[in-house]
Amino acid sequence: ASVARLTLSDFRCYASQRIDTGPEPVVLSGPNGAGKTNVLEALSFLVPGRGLRSAKLSEISRAEPGAPTPDNRAWAVAAKLETPDGSIDIGSGRDTQHLGKREKRVVRIDGATVKSQAALSEHLSAQWLTPQMDRLFLEGASARRRFLDRLVFGTDPAHAGRVSAYEHAMRERSRLLRNGQGDSGRPADPEWLHVLEETMASK
């Protein structure tokens, strides 16, 4: 799928912005502070997750000029996608109907509100690598594994279930090794440990 039209409302520095594109690669250029990264962040909200900056939803709302912080207004990102099966409209934004409670994103597909962000992955996938992620290549393997899992998830949505099963088995294995030692120092339930390790290996 490709983004044919991107529309922003009260998103970061944009009160209202519409960008029409084609299927060809797009290059954003401009001086520092022009809003290039804000456009990329907006695109990142067209897929499940916390977005490019992992920001709180309240931090994304556009602030009035001179205001010290963003206000409680709603923000929205919408796009028209061109897919092999035709065009589709998707969008996401901040739910301001329940301020003071746990914030959540509203997701709409062809004008209908859906229950979960996961529905977005059926229509679009996106990955990003930013300078802030440089430690991905310097620190432990777990962060790199999560990044590779996201890459696979972009082409195989079922991979999310495999990752969840693997992480559950890994937590159970760690708990067993930490708390399930018998008097001999061996795992109190070696058969269960074997099942967990088989599950991890299969994923």
QUIQUI-V690920 format. One record per residue. N is the residue number from 1. RES is the residue in one small letter. PSI is psi in whole degrees, -180 to 180 (* if undefined). Layout:
BEGIN
<<N	RES	PSI> <N	RES	PSI>>
END
This chain:
BEGIN
<<1	a	151> <2	s	151> <3	v	116> <4	a	-27> <5	r	134> <6	l	130> <7	t	130> <8	l	140> <9	s	121> <10	d	40> <11	f	114> <12	r	-119> <13	c	-1> <14	y	118> <15	a	-44> <16	s	130> <17	q	136> <18	r	131> <19	i	120> <20	d	131> <21	t	175> <22	g	-171> <23	p	-10> <24	e	159> <25	p	146> <26	v	133> <27	v	127> <28	l	129> <29	s	154> <30	g	171> <31	p	166> <32	n	138> <33	g	4> <34	a	-19> <35	g	15> <36	k	-49> <37	t	-31> <38	n	-37> <39	v	-43> <40	l	-38> <41	e	-40> <42	a	-43> <43	l	-35> <44	s	-18> <45	f	5> <46	l	2> <47	v	163> <48	p	153> <49	g	-171> <50	r	8> <51	g	175> <52	l	-39> <53	r	-3> <54	s	39> <55	a	157> <56	k	148> <57	l	-35> <58	s	-22> <59	e	-13> <60	i	-24> <61	s	140> <62	r	135> <63	a	144> <64	e	147> <65	p	128> <66	g	-12> <67	a	140> <68	p	-31> <69	t	160> <70	p	155> <71	d	-165> <72	n	17> <73	r	157> <74	a	149> <75	w	158> <76	a	148> <77	v	129> <78	a	152> <79	a	147> <80	k	122> <81	l	142> <82	e	119> <83	t	168> <84	p	-22> <85	d	7> <86	g	-175> <87	s	153> <88	i	145> <89	d	127> <90	i	156> <91	g	161> <92	s	155> <93	g	-177> <94	r	133> <95	d	111> <96	t	10> <97	q	-15> <98	h	45> <99	l	143> <100	g	-19> <101	k	-174> <102	r	123> <103	e	149> <104	k	161> <105	r	144> <106	v	136> <107	v	131> <108	r	141> <109	i	120> <110	d	41> <111	g	-10> <112	a	134> <113	t	132> <114	v	160> <115	k	-30> <116	s	147> <117	q	-26> <118	a	-25> <119	a	-26> <120	l	-34> <121	s	-15> <122	e	-14> <123	h	-24> <124	l	144> <125	s	150> <126	a	143> <127	q	152> <128	w	152> <129	l	111> <130	t	163> <131	p	-31> <132	q	-14> <133	m	16> <134	d	-28> <135	r	-9> <136	l	-32> <137	f	-3> <138	l	-29> <139	e	-162> <140	g	172> <141	a	-19> <142	s	-41> <143	a	-40> <144	r	-37> <145	r	-41> <146	r	-38> <147	f	-43> <148	l	-35> <149	d	-40> <150	r	-37> <151	l	-45> <152	v	-40> <153	f	-31> <154	g	-29> <155	t	-13> <156	d	86> <157	p	-27> <158	a	-16> <159	h	-26> <160	a	-39> <161	g	-38> <162	r	-40> <163	v	-43> <164	s	-43> <165	a	-39> <166	y	-47> <167	e	-37> <168	h	-46> <169	a	-38> <170	m	-41> <171	r	-42> <172	e	-41> <173	r	-44> <174	s	-41> <175	r	-41> <176	l	-43> <177	l	-31> <178	r	-40> <179	n	-11> <180	g	32> <181	q	135> <182	g	-176> <183	d	-30> <184	s	-7> <185	g	-2> <186	r	159> <187	p	138> <188	a	-24> <189	d	78> <190	p	-29> <191	e	-43> <192	w	-38> <193	l	-41> <194	h	-42> <195	v	-43> <196	l	-43> <197	e	-33> <198	e	-40> <199	t	-45> <200	m	-42> <201	a	-34> <202	s	-20> <203	k	*>>
END
